[in-house]
């Protein structure tokens, strides 16, 4: 294989990127598997900051739904959640009985179904960088564009 296509980050580079993303409005530009991925620290709610992911300079709402597959989804924060609350599931099981509930779940998968959502934000720079290192074959640090 070509060395350029399998370029990975060193520990020092990862730590440098994590440090850049640990301050408000920090920014990192990467080239991941041929896509430009920008990680930007943004004010979320109140005094909380989150790291937002932009693929090729943008993000689209259609990427967030797990119903269709897009190549950009691999750079986002995948979250799998149950379709119904655990409390509601337990209440239904208690109301109809365990044996009937098991039979009902086999016929109607709502109670065991999960929903997949892709979030563009991360709780920290560390989690975003670690995810990219795990899912990407090639990661390169792009030189920062000159800002005025």
N, C-alpha and C positions, 0 to 999 in steps of 0.2 A: 504494500500500500504506500501511497505517497505520504510523506511526512507532513505536508501542509494540510491534508484532509483529516489527519488524526491528531491535531494539535490540542493539547490539554493545558490547563492552568497549573502552575506550581503552587505549593503551599503559601509562599510569600505573595504571589500574585492574588490568590484567593483572599488572603488576609488584608491586602491593600484595598481590594474592591469592597470587602465587608466594612472596612474603616471608612471608606468614602460614603457608603450607604448608611452609616450610623449617625450622621449629622443631618439636621433639617435641610431640605432642598439639595441634598447630595445627588449626584448623577453619575452613571456609568454607561458607557456604550460598548457593546460587544458584538462580535460577528459569530453567530452560532449556526452551524450547519448551513451556511449561505444566507442566513437572514440577519438583518441588523436588529439587535434587541437592545432597547434602552430601558434601564432601570432607574426610576426617578423617585426620590423621597418626597411625598406630598402630605399636606395637612389633610387629615381624614375627617375627624369630628372632635370638636373641642380642642384639646391640646394633644391629641393622638396623631402620630405620623405613621404612614404605611408606605411600602415600596410598590409603586405602580409599574407595570410591564407594558411596553409598547413594542410591537413587532413591525418592523419596516416602517417605523415612524407613526404608527396608528394602532388603534384597537377597534374592533367591531363587536357590536352586541350579539351577532349571530354566533360568534366563537364561544360565548358563555354557555350556550345550551348544549347539552350532551347528546341531543337527538341526532345531530349530523356531525360528521368528522371533518375537521379542517386541520391542515398541517401546522397552523399557528397554535393550536391548542396544547401542543406538547410543551410550550414555553410557559404556560399559565398554571395557576394553582388549582389542581383538580380536587374537587370536594364531592364525596359520595355521601348522601344523606338518606335516611329512611323516608318513605312517602308519608307516613303517619307518625305521630308522636308515640313514644313508648307508653305514656300514660293512657292514651286512647286505646292502644292495642291491648294493654292489660285490662282495661275496663271492659272491652268487648269480649275478651277471653273469659272474664269472670261472669259476664252476663249470659253467655251462651254455653259455657262449659268447655273444658279443655279438649275433649274428644271431638265435639262438633266444630270447635274453632279450628282444629287441625284440618278437618275435612273441608271447612269453608276456605281456608288458606290455599288448599290444593286447587279448588275450583275458581276462586277469585284471588289473584295474587296481590291485591292492593295492600294487604296487611304485611306482606313480606317484601314488597317492591322497594327499590331504591331509586333515587334521582341523582344524576350526575350533573354538576355545575362546574364551570371553569371560571375562576375569579382572576381578575387582572392584578389584584393586590396581594401583597405578602406582609406578614407581621414584622419581619426583619429582613435586612440585607443578607444575613447569613442563610436564612432559609431559601431565599431566592437564588443565591449563588450556588448553594449545595444542590438545589433542584436542577439548575441548568447543567452543572457538572455531571449529574447523574443521567440526564436524558439526552445530552448532546454528544455527538461523536467528535466534533471539532469546535473549540472555543478560542477566539482570539480577542485581545483587547484592542479596541479601535482607538486611535489617537483622538483626543478631545478636539472638537471643532472650536475655532477661536470665537469667543463671545465678546460682544462689545459692552 
